[in-house]
């Protein structure tokens, strides 16, 4: 999902100027909730929470989800999510790209180390009247160390990006009340 653009107007600032509305947005960032749950969490009257939810819904930051049950659950819209988690997907893509680049650099360094030609040469310059022992001379060991380090760093960055991506996806889904697969809230 692409990040939503938020148009900042005078009304938007007025809606966001309330500490209570910001607390409601933060609570809904964790999971979708009913008015009763929000009132209990924030220690407010249901009528107060209802008023603030109406203002947030009018601004487009919150939406009521009527899934046919007796309770109405409120959840963040993409615009509301963008307020609390600005462009989270972009950060994940940057980390993933850095991980892929590091992993590719590590693989290239390891390939260069493994395919470097092996030469034979004397240990030291030939002394007068004698010869030195032939010793194999291979690629620099630093190439091997750099290749392993880059590959490990790339793997760790890619794993971290995948975990963050799954967490972000899980935050935008909730269990289906019917007991099936997850349904998308926003």
C-alpha positions in Angstrom: 0.0 0.0 0.0 1.4 3.4 -1.0 1.6 6.0 1.7 -1.4 8.4 1.8 -0.9 12.1 1.3 -2.3 14.3 4.1 -3.5 17.7 3.1 -3.0 20.1 5.9 -5.7 22.7 6.2 -6.9 24.8 9.1 -9.6 22.2 9.9 -7.0 19.5 10.0 -4.9 21.4 12.4 -7.9 22.1 14.6 -8.8 18.3 14.6 -5.2 17.4 15.5 -4.9 20.1 18.2 -6.8 18.0 20.7 -4.7 15.8 23.0 -7.7 13.5 23.4 -8.0 13.0 19.6 -4.3 12.2 19.4 -4.7 9.7 22.2 -7.6 8.1 20.3 -5.5 7.9 17.1 -2.7 6.2 19.1 -5.1 3.7 20.6 -6.5 2.9 17.2 -3.0 2.5 15.9 -2.6 -0.6 18.1 -5.9 -2.2 17.1 -9.5 -1.3 16.1 -11.8 -0.6 19.0 -15.4 0.2 19.9 -16.4 3.4 21.6 -16.8 1.5 24.9 -13.2 0.2 24.7 -11.8 3.6 23.9 -13.8 5.2 26.7 -12.4 2.6 29.2 -8.8 2.9 27.9 -8.8 6.7 27.9 -10.9 7.0 31.1 -13.5 9.2 29.3 -17.2 9.3 28.9 -18.6 7.5 25.9 -20.3 10.7 24.7 -16.9 12.5 24.8 -15.2 9.7 22.8 -18.1 9.7 20.3 -17.8 13.4 19.8 -14.0 13.2 19.2 -14.4 10.2 16.9 -16.9 12.2 14.8 -14.4 15.0 14.4 -11.7 12.5 13.4 -14.1 10.7 11.0 -15.1 14.0 9.4 -11.4 14.8 8.9 -10.9 11.4 7.2 -8.5 9.9 9.9 -10.9 7.3 11.3 -13.6 5.2 9.8 -16.4 3.1 11.4 -16.4 -0.5 10.3 -19.9 -2.0 10.3 -19.3 -5.7 9.8 -22.9 -6.8 10.7 -22.2 -7.2 14.4 -23.9 -5.4 17.3 -20.7 -3.3 17.9 -19.3 -0.7 15.6 -15.5 -0.9 15.5 -13.4 2.2 14.6 -10.1 1.9 12.8 -7.6 4.2 11.2 -7.9 5.1 7.6 -4.7 5.2 5.4 -4.6 9.0 6.2 -4.8 8.3 9.9 -2.2 5.6 9.7 0.1 8.0 7.7 -0.1 10.5 10.6 1.3 8.0 13.1 3.5 6.0 10.8 4.7 8.2 8.0 6.0 6.3 5.0 6.9 3.2 7.0 7.0 1.2 3.8 9.7 3.5 2.4 12.0 2.8 5.3 11.5 -0.9 4.8 12.3 -0.7 1.1 15.5 1.3 1.9 16.6 -1.3 4.4 15.8 -4.1 2.0 17.7 -2.4 -0.8 20.7 -1.9 1.4 20.6 -5.5 2.5 20.4 -6.7 -1.1 23.4 -4.5 -2.1 25.4 -5.7 0.8 24.6 -9.3 0.1 25.5 -8.9 -3.6 28.8 -7.2 -2.7 29.6 -10.1 -0.3 28.8 -12.7 -3.0 31.0 -10.8 -5.5 33.9 -10.6 -3.0 33.6 -14.3 -2.2 33.4 -15.2 -5.9 36.5 -13.1 -6.6 38.3 -14.8 -3.7 37.4 -18.3 -4.9 38.2 -17.7 -8.6 41.5 -15.8 -8.2 44.4 -17.6 -9.8 47.0 -19.3 -7.6 50.6 -18.6 -8.5 53.8 -20.2 -7.2 56.8 -18.1 -6.3 59.8 -18.2 -4.0 59.5 -17.2 -0.3 62.2 -14.7 -0.6 64.4 -13.4 -3.4 66.9 -15.9 -4.5 70.1 -15.7 -2.6 73.3 -15.8 -4.4 74.0 -19.4 -5.2 70.7 -20.9 -3.9 67.0 -21.0 -4.6 64.0 -20.4 -2.4 61.2 -22.7 -1.7 58.2 -22.4 -3.9 55.1 -21.2 -2.1 51.6 -20.7 -3.5 50.4 -17.2 -3.5 46.6 -16.8 -3.6 44.1 -14.0 -3.3 44.3 -11.7 -0.3 42.5 -13.1 2.8 41.0 -9.6 3.3 38.8 -10.4 0.3 37.4 -13.5 2.0 36.8 -11.6 5.3 35.1 -8.7 3.5 32.9 -11.1 1.5 31.8 -13.0 4.5 31.1 -9.8 6.5 29.1 -8.2 3.7 27.1 -11.3 3.1 26.2 -11.6 6.8 25.3 -7.9 7.1 23.2 -8.2 4.0 21.4 -11.3 5.3 20.7 -9.6 8.7 19.3 -6.4 7.0 17.1 -8.4 4.7 15.8 -10.5 7.6 15.1 -7.3 9.6 13.3 -5.7 6.7 11.1 -8.9 6.2 10.2 -8.9 9.9 9.3 -5.2 9.9 7.2 -5.7 6.7 5.3 -8.6 8.3 4.7 -6.5 11.5 3.4 -3.6 9.3 1.1 -5.9 7.4 -0.2 -7.5 10.6 -1.0 -4.0 12.0 -3.2 -3.3 9.1 -5.1 -6.6 9.4 -7.4 -8.0 12.0 -8.9 -11.5 12.6 -12.1 -12.2 10.7 -15.0 -12.4 13.2 -16.3 -15.4 11.4 -13.1 -17.3 12.2 -11.6 -17.4 8.7 -8.6 -15.6 7.4 -7.6 -12.1 8.3 -9.5 -9.2 6.7 -8.1 -5.9 5.6 -9.3 -3.0 7.8 -7.8 -0.1 5.8 
